[in-house]
Amino acid sequence: MNDITGSHPAQAVSNDADAAKAPDPRRHYASPEDLREDINLDVATREELLREWQSDLDQRLSAESEGMSASDPISAEKESRLANEHRRVSKALEEMCAERQSAAG
């Protein structure tokens, strides 16, 4: 079992009530928007989790485009859903960063 203080910054940063959600945001949130709106996590943790989500999707889409995924390639429909999910994660992350910058400025 992984130690929560491992190499993922969000796991080490968060002492929030829902810190157990940190290891895999795709598993614990129905959408990137739900993660973005989760006020039980601090802003830095939400941003880091969205970055991890985005990175996971980047890797999945890259592996698929290079033919490095499982022996059966995913369907065009599933690839389209992953690409749409990636756009939503990117948008949620951009909105969080913009809000943080406007609050700081």
C-alpha positions in Angstrom: 0.0 0.0 0.0 1.3 3.5 -0.9 2.4 5.8 1.9 0.2 9.0 1.7 3.4 11.1 2.0 4.8 9.6 -1.1 5.9 11.5 -4.2 2.6 13.2 -5.0 2.6 16.8 -3.6 -1.2 16.8 -3.1 -1.0 13.8 -0.9 1.6 15.4 1.3 0.1 18.9 1.3 -3.4 18.0 2.4 -4.6 17.6 6.0 -8.1 18.3 4.8 -11.1 16.2 5.8 -11.3 14.6 2.4 -7.6 14.0 2.0 -8.4 10.3 1.2 -9.6 11.6 -2.1 -6.1 12.8 -3.1 -4.6 9.6 -4.5 -6.9 9.2 -7.5 -9.2 12.1 -8.3 -10.7 10.3 -11.3 -12.0 7.6 -9.0 -13.4 9.9 -6.3 -14.9 12.7 -8.4 -17.6 12.4 -11.0 -16.2 15.3 -13.0 -13.3 17.8 -12.9 -15.9 20.4 -12.1 -16.8 18.5 -8.9 -13.2 18.5 -7.9 -12.9 22.2 -8.7 -15.9 23.0 -6.5 -14.8 20.8 -3.5 -14.4 23.3 -0.7 -13.2 20.6 1.7 -9.9 20.7 -0.1 -7.7 23.8 -0.2 -7.0 25.6 -3.5 -3.4 24.3 -3.8 -4.6 20.7 -3.4 -7.4 21.0 -5.9 -5.0 22.5 -8.4 -2.5 19.7 -7.9 -5.2 17.0 -8.2 -6.4 18.6 -11.4 -2.8 18.6 -12.7 -2.5 14.9 -11.8 -5.8 14.2 -13.5 -4.6 16.1 -16.6 -1.3 14.3 -16.6 -3.0 10.9 -16.4 -5.2 11.7 -19.4 -2.2 13.1 -21.3 -0.4 9.7 -20.8 -3.5 7.7 -21.7 -4.1 9.7 -24.9 -0.4 9.6 -25.8 -0.1 5.9 -25.3 -3.2 5.3 -27.4 -2.0 7.5 -30.2 1.4 5.7 -30.2 -0.3 2.3 -30.1 1.3 1.5 -26.7 -2.0 0.8 -24.9 -3.5 -2.6 -24.2 -3.5 -5.2 -26.9 -7.0 -4.0 -28.1 -6.9 -0.4 -29.0 -9.7 1.7 -27.5 -12.7 2.6 -29.6 -12.9 6.0 -31.3 -15.8 6.7 -29.0 -13.8 6.0 -25.8 -10.9 8.1 -27.2 -13.3 10.9 -27.9 -14.6 10.7 -24.3 -11.0 10.8 -22.9 -10.3 13.9 -25.1 -13.5 15.6 -23.9 -12.6 14.8 -20.3 -9.1 16.3 -20.9 -10.7 19.5 -22.2 -12.9 19.7 -19.1 -10.0 19.1 -16.7 -7.9 21.7 -18.5 -10.8 24.2 -18.4 -11.3 23.6 -14.6 -7.6 24.0 -14.0 -7.5 27.3 -16.0 -10.5 28.7 -14.1 -8.9 27.8 -10.7 -5.6 29.4 -11.7 -7.4 32.5 -13.0 -9.5 32.8 -9.8 -6.4 32.4 -7.6 -4.5 35.1 -9.6 -7.5 37.6 -9.5 -7.8 37.0 -5.7 -4.1 37.6 -5.2 -4.0 40.6 -7.4 
